[in-house]
Amino acid sequence: MSTQLQEFTRTHTRELLRDKNATVVILASFLGMLGMFWILDLVISGATGEPTMLLKRTFVMVSFIGFMGIAFGTTTVPLVRYRSLGTLRQLSTTPARVSAFLLGHVPVRAGLVAAESIIVVAVMLTQGVSPLHTLQAIVTLLLGGLLLLALGYLVAARLKNPNVALQLTYLAPMFVLASSGAMIPLSVYPGWLESVCRFLPTTWFADALNAQITGSAPALPLGIAWLLLAFTTAAFAALAARLMRLS
């Protein structure tokens, strides 16, 4: 790893960890949702005397919300802010490489994706998910989280207005949750719309993760879903690098 990349990685890590408005709020929201659904599950089960599986049913939705918070709140918004302030343009006039600046932006965010994945898997183990499905879920969560992270970089490649980027932080998750089956079953949509949604990479992620949590049969064989997620992530990342503008 080059010296510049190491320095930028450390700088971006410190900056993100000090930004309580982004990191703390996003992680607290993620953990808060898991805790809320866990408590509701226990309360309802205690009142009815029957397991509700509420927490288990919300794993996919909570995972999506957590990953999208990282992808847009800690990735898209800061990069667009750098562009609006002229930081990227000024950087291009120095000996520092813009590519090192951008690559150094990734590790801490990928680390947050891994941390949230580990938390979800740990809670899954308490809800009776089989060890095999849990191991598979680790791979699915990492691939899905990196897919959404790459999407965050792709969205940031051209945006100039930080306010627009901030709005996307709220709007994009609603669209993704509604179109992937993570919150609303795709079967409720008209046939043509359901077919369109099933071609979305986020749907492949939601379907694979749901199959591992519930033990149901996925729409795509797991190996194929993983390959598609990895390919799409690589495509988004390559496209983001190519389209990234400095001003």
C-alpha positions in Angstrom: 0.0 0.0 0.0 1.4 3.4 -1.0 2.3 6.0 1.6 -0.3 8.3 0.3 -3.0 5.7 0.4 -2.1 4.8 4.0 -2.2 8.4 5.0 -5.6 9.0 3.3 -7.0 5.8 4.9 -6.0 7.0 8.3 -7.3 10.5 7.7 -10.7 9.3 6.4 -11.0 6.9 9.3 -10.4 9.6 11.9 -12.7 12.0 10.1 -15.6 9.4 10.0 -15.2 8.3 13.6 -15.2 11.9 14.8 -18.3 12.7 12.8 -21.0 11.9 15.4 -23.7 13.3 13.2 -23.1 10.5 10.7 -21.4 7.5 12.3 -23.0 7.5 15.7 -26.5 8.3 14.5 -26.4 5.6 11.7 -25.0 2.9 14.0 -27.3 3.9 16.8 -30.3 3.7 14.5 -29.2 0.3 13.2 -28.8 -1.1 16.7 -31.9 0.6 17.9 -34.0 -1.0 15.3 -32.7 -4.4 16.1 -33.3 -3.8 19.8 -36.8 -2.5 19.2 -37.9 -5.5 17.1 -36.3 -7.8 19.6 -38.2 -6.3 22.5 -41.4 -6.3 20.6 -40.9 -9.9 19.7 -40.4 -10.8 23.4 -43.4 -8.8 24.6 -45.8 -10.1 22.0 -44.6 -13.7 22.4 -45.0 -13.3 26.2 -48.5 -12.0 25.8 -49.7 -14.6 23.3 -47.7 -17.5 24.5 -46.6 -18.2 20.9 -43.4 -17.3 19.0 -44.0 -14.4 16.6 -40.8 -14.5 14.7 -41.0 -10.7 14.4 -37.3 -10.1 14.8 -36.5 -12.9 12.3 -38.8 -11.4 9.8 -37.2 -8.0 10.0 -33.6 -9.0 9.6 -33.6 -8.3 5.8 -35.2 -4.8 6.2 -32.9 -3.8 9.1 -29.8 -5.0 7.2 -30.8 -2.9 4.2 -31.4 0.2 6.3 -28.1 -0.2 8.1 -26.1 -0.7 4.9 -27.8 2.2 3.1 -27.1 4.5 6.0 -23.4 3.7 5.4 -23.7 3.9 1.6 -25.4 7.3 1.5 -25.0 9.0 4.8 -21.3 8.3 5.3 -20.2 7.9 1.7 -22.3 9.9 -0.9 -22.9 13.0 1.3 -19.2 13.6 2.3 -17.9 13.0 -1.2 -20.4 15.5 -2.7 -19.5 18.0 0.1 -15.8 17.6 -0.9 -16.8 18.4 -4.5 -19.0 21.4 -3.6 -16.2 22.9 -1.4 -13.6 22.4 -4.1 -11.5 19.9 -2.1 -11.3 17.4 -4.9 -10.3 20.1 -7.5 -7.7 21.6 -5.2 -6.3 18.1 -4.5 -5.7 17.6 -8.2 -3.3 20.5 -8.2 -1.0 18.9 -5.5 1.4 16.0 -5.7 -1.3 13.9 -3.9 -3.2 11.5 -6.1 -6.9 11.8 -6.2 -7.2 8.0 -6.7 -5.4 7.5 -3.4 -7.7 10.0 -1.8 -10.8 8.1 -3.1 -9.4 4.6 -2.4 -8.5 5.6 1.2 -12.2 6.5 1.6 -13.3 2.9 1.3 -11.7 0.8 4.0 -13.4 2.3 7.1 -16.8 2.1 5.3 -16.2 -1.4 4.3 -15.3 -2.1 7.9 -18.6 -0.6 9.1 -20.4 -2.9 6.6 -18.5 -5.9 8.1 -19.4 -4.8 11.6 -23.1 -4.5 10.9 -22.9 -7.9 9.1 -21.4 -9.5 12.2 -24.0 -8.0 14.5 -26.9 -9.3 12.3 -25.3 -12.8 12.1 -24.8 -12.9 15.9 -28.5 -12.0 16.4 -29.5 -14.6 13.8 -27.8 -17.3 15.8 -30.1 -16.5 18.8 -33.2 -16.9 16.6 -32.7 -20.5 15.6 -31.1 -20.0 12.2 -29.1 -23.0 11.3 -25.2 -22.8 11.4 -25.0 -23.6 7.7 -27.5 -20.8 6.8 -25.7 -18.5 9.1 -22.4 -19.1 7.4 -24.1 -18.5 4.0 -25.7 -15.3 5.4 -22.2 -13.9 6.3 -21.2 -14.1 2.6 -24.6 -12.7 1.4 -24.5 -9.8 3.9 -21.0 -8.8 2.9 -21.7 -9.0 -0.8 -25.0 -7.1 -0.3 -23.4 -4.5 1.9 -20.6 -3.9 -0.6 -23.1 -3.7 -3.4 -24.9 -0.9 -1.7 -21.7 0.8 -0.8 -20.6 0.8 -4.4 -24.0 2.2 -5.3 -23.3 5.1 -2.9 -20.0 5.8 -4.6 -21.7 5.7 -8.0 -24.4 8.2 -6.9 -21.7 10.4 -5.5 -19.7 10.4 -8.8 -21.6 13.3 -10.4 -23.7 15.0 -7.8 -22.7 18.6 -6.9 -25.3 19.7 -4.4 -24.8 18.3 -0.8 -28.5 19.1 -0.1 -29.6 16.8 -2.9 -27.2 14.1 -1.6 -28.7 14.5 1.8 -32.3 14.1 0.4 -31.2 11.0 -1.4 -30.1 9.6 2.0 -33.8 9.5 3.0 -35.4 8.8 -0.4 -33.2 6.1 -1.8 -33.7 3.7 1.1 -37.5 3.9 0.7 -37.2 3.1 -3.0 -34.8 0.2 -2.4 -36.9 -1.3 0.4 -40.1 -1.1 -1.7 -38.6 -2.5 -4.8 -36.4 -5.3 -3.4 -39.0 -7.2 -1.3 -37.1 -6.3 1.9 -40.2 -4.6 3.3 -43.1 -5.2 0.9 -43.6 -8.7 -0.7 -43.1 -8.3 -4.4 -46.2 -10.5 -5.0 -48.5 -7.6 -4.1 -47.4 -5.7 -7.2 -48.8 -6.1 -10.7 -47.2 -8.9 -12.6 -45.1 -6.6 -14.9 -43.8 -4.6 -12.0 -42.9 -7.7 -10.0 -40.9 -8.9 -13.0 -39.0 -5.7 -13.3 -38.2 -5.7 -9.5 -36.8 -9.2 -9.7 -34.1 -8.1 -12.1 -32.8 -5.5 -9.6 -29.5 -6.5 -7.8 -31.0 -5.4 -4.5 -33.7 -8.0 -5.0 -31.1 -10.7 -5.5 -29.6 -9.7 -2.2 -32.9 -9.5 -0.3 -34.1 -12.9 -1.7 -30.9 -14.7 -0.9 -30.7 -13.4 2.6 -34.4 -14.1 3.3 -33.9 -17.7 2.1 -31.1 -18.2 4.5 -33.1 -16.7 7.4 -36.3 -18.6 6.8 -35.0 -21.7 5.1 -37.1 -21.2 2.1 -36.0 -21.8 -1.5 -34.4 -18.7 -3.2 -35.5 -17.5 -6.6 -31.9 -17.9 -7.8 -29.4 -20.6 -6.8 -27.2 -19.2 -4.1 -24.0 -19.5 -6.1 -25.5 -17.6 -9.0 -26.9 -14.9 -6.7 -23.4 -14.5 -5.1 -21.8 -14.2 -8.6 -24.3 -11.7 -9.8 -23.9 -9.6 -6.6 -20.1 -9.6 -6.9 -20.2 -8.8 -10.6 -22.7 -5.9 -10.1 -20.6 -4.5 -7.2 -17.5 -4.6 -9.4 -19.4 -2.9 -12.2 -20.8 -0.2 -10.0 -17.3 0.5 -8.5 -15.6 0.6 -11.9 -18.4 2.9 -13.3 -18.1 5.2 -10.2 -14.3 5.5 -10.7 -14.8 6.3 -14.4 -17.5 8.9 -13.8 -16.1 10.5 -10.7 -15.7 14.2 -11.4 -13.5 16.6 -9.4 -15.7 19.7 -9.8 
